[in-house]
Amino acid sequence: MNPHTNPRWTLLALTLLALAAGCAKPTYITGTRIPATKKNKEIIEVMEVYRRTLIAMDVEAFIALAHPNYHQPKTDSDEKAYDHKGFAEAVRLRFAQLKNVRLDIQYRKIHWEGAERVTVEVYLDGAYQLLVGEENRWEKKTDYMRLTLEKHKDQWLFVSGL
């Protein structure tokens, strides 16, 4: 009997193909352990827009990244909780002092909470130059953060974390 027409050989070949397909390594977004799906890539691009906007110190573009229902809870004793209006006011005040920004983002995890809501865990490594009075001061910031985004009129906007 020809081994190529033997049902056992056919079954073995199909089994080996199935195992090989199951063992294929998943692809990840470069520099992360986040699966390289279309949806995840879209969210990373939104995060990169956030990073580039902050580096460019574009106040109005930065405010435009916030969802109309934006809410930032109080994070420490020096800050207060605020909604979209309070966020816009805080950003304008902070950006008025800002003279230079450097920011690197390491993407840690993406948690989908539905088709139109996602939380992104990141590690931020940045530095910024502030003008305080007549003094220029550099400050460094490193932190783990969670930023939550929701779809609004076919656009991903931040509902918290900025």
C-alpha positions as CSV (number, residue, x, y, z in Angstrom):
1,M,0.0,0.0,0.0
2,N,1.3,3.4,-0.9
3,P,2.0,5.4,2.4
4,H,0.6,8.6,0.8
5,T,-2.8,7.1,0.3
6,N,-2.9,5.3,3.7
7,P,-5.6,6.9,5.9
8,R,-3.3,6.7,8.9
9,W,-0.7,8.8,7.1
10,T,-3.3,11.3,6.1
11,L,-4.6,11.5,9.7
12,L,-1.0,11.9,11.0
13,A,-0.3,14.7,8.5
14,L,-3.4,16.6,9.4
15,T,-2.7,16.2,13.1
16,L,0.8,17.6,12.6
17,L,-0.5,20.5,10.6
18,A,-3.1,21.3,13.3
19,L,-0.4,21.1,16.0
20,A,1.9,23.4,14.1
21,A,-0.8,25.9,13.5
22,G,-1.7,25.8,17.3
23,C,2.0,26.4,18.2
24,A,2.4,29.4,16.0
25,K,3.7,32.4,18.0
26,P,1.2,35.2,18.4
27,T,2.4,38.5,17.0
28,Y,2.7,41.5,19.3
29,I,2.8,45.2,18.9
30,T,6.5,46.1,18.6
31,G,8.1,46.6,22.0
32,T,5.2,45.3,23.9
33,R,3.4,42.1,25.0
34,I,0.1,43.4,23.6
35,P,-1.4,41.3,20.8
36,A,-1.1,43.0,17.4
37,T,-4.8,43.1,16.6
38,K,-6.4,45.9,14.5
39,K,-8.3,47.2,17.6
40,N,-5.2,47.3,19.8
41,K,-3.1,49.0,17.1
42,E,-5.9,51.6,16.8
43,I,-5.7,52.3,20.6
44,I,-1.9,52.5,20.6
45,E,-2.1,55.1,17.7
46,V,-4.5,57.2,19.8
47,M,-2.1,57.0,22.7
48,E,0.7,58.1,20.4
49,V,-1.4,61.1,19.3
50,Y,-1.7,61.9,23.1
51,R,2.1,61.7,23.5
52,R,2.8,63.8,20.4
53,T,0.2,66.4,21.4
54,L,1.7,66.7,24.8
55,I,5.2,67.0,23.5
56,A,4.0,69.7,21.0
57,M,2.4,71.5,24.0
58,D,-0.7,72.1,21.9
59,V,-3.2,73.1,24.5
60,E,-6.4,73.0,22.4
61,A,-5.5,69.7,20.7
62,F,-4.8,68.2,24.1
63,I,-8.1,69.4,25.5
64,A,-9.8,68.0,22.4
65,L,-8.6,64.5,23.4
66,A,-10.9,64.5,26.4
67,H,-14.4,63.0,26.2
68,P,-17.3,65.3,27.0
69,N,-17.9,63.1,30.1
70,Y,-14.3,63.3,31.2
71,H,-13.9,62.8,34.9
72,Q,-10.6,62.8,36.9
73,P,-10.9,61.6,40.5
74,K,-8.8,63.2,43.1
75,T,-5.3,61.5,42.9
76,D,-3.4,63.0,45.8
77,S,-3.6,65.7,48.5
78,D,-2.5,68.4,46.1
79,E,-5.0,67.8,43.4
80,K,-8.8,68.0,43.2
81,A,-11.3,66.0,41.2
82,Y,-12.6,67.6,38.0
83,D,-14.9,67.2,35.1
84,H,-14.3,68.2,31.4
85,K,-14.6,71.9,32.2
86,G,-12.2,71.7,35.2
87,F,-9.8,69.6,33.1
88,A,-9.7,72.2,30.4
89,E,-9.0,75.0,33.0
90,A,-6.3,72.9,34.6
91,V,-4.6,72.1,31.3
92,R,-4.6,75.8,30.3
93,L,-3.0,76.8,33.6
94,R,-0.4,74.0,33.5
95,F,0.5,74.5,29.8
96,A,1.0,78.2,30.4
97,Q,4.0,77.3,32.6
98,L,5.2,74.5,30.4
99,K,8.3,75.2,28.3
100,N,9.5,71.8,27.2
101,V,8.4,68.2,27.4
102,R,10.0,64.8,26.9
103,L,7.8,61.7,27.2
104,D,8.3,58.0,26.6
105,I,5.5,55.6,27.0
106,Q,5.8,51.9,27.6
107,Y,2.5,50.1,26.8
108,R,1.9,47.4,29.4
109,K,-1.7,46.1,28.9
110,I,-4.9,46.9,27.1
111,H,-8.2,45.9,28.8
112,W,-11.3,45.9,26.6
113,E,-14.4,46.6,28.7
114,G,-16.7,46.4,25.7
115,A,-16.5,47.4,22.0
116,E,-16.4,51.1,22.8
117,R,-14.5,51.3,26.1
118,V,-10.9,50.4,26.9
119,T,-8.3,50.9,29.6
120,V,-4.7,51.2,28.7
121,E,-2.0,50.5,31.4
122,V,1.2,52.4,30.7
123,Y,4.5,53.3,32.3
124,L,5.4,56.9,31.7
125,D,9.0,58.2,31.7
126,G,9.1,61.9,31.1
127,A,10.6,65.2,32.0
128,Y,9.3,68.7,31.6
129,Q,10.6,72.2,31.9
130,L,8.4,74.8,33.8
131,L,8.7,78.5,34.1
132,V,8.0,79.3,37.7
133,G,8.3,83.1,38.2
134,E,11.5,83.9,36.4
135,E,13.1,80.5,37.1
136,N,13.2,77.6,34.6
137,R,12.9,74.3,36.4
138,W,13.2,70.8,35.1
139,E,11.2,68.0,36.7
140,K,11.2,64.3,36.1
141,K,8.2,62.1,36.3
142,T,8.0,58.3,36.1
143,D,4.7,56.6,36.9
144,Y,2.4,53.7,36.1
145,M,-0.9,55.0,34.9
146,R,-4.3,53.8,33.6
147,L,-6.0,55.8,30.9
148,T,-9.6,55.0,30.0
149,L,-11.0,55.8,26.5
150,E,-14.5,55.6,25.1
151,K,-15.8,56.0,21.5
152,H,-17.6,59.3,20.9
153,K,-18.9,60.0,17.4
154,D,-16.5,57.4,15.9
155,Q,-13.5,58.9,17.7
156,W,-11.6,57.5,20.7
157,L,-11.5,60.0,23.5
158,F,-10.2,59.9,27.1
159,V,-12.7,59.6,29.9
160,S,-10.1,59.6,32.6
161,G,-6.3,59.5,33.2
162,L,-5.1,62.5,31.3
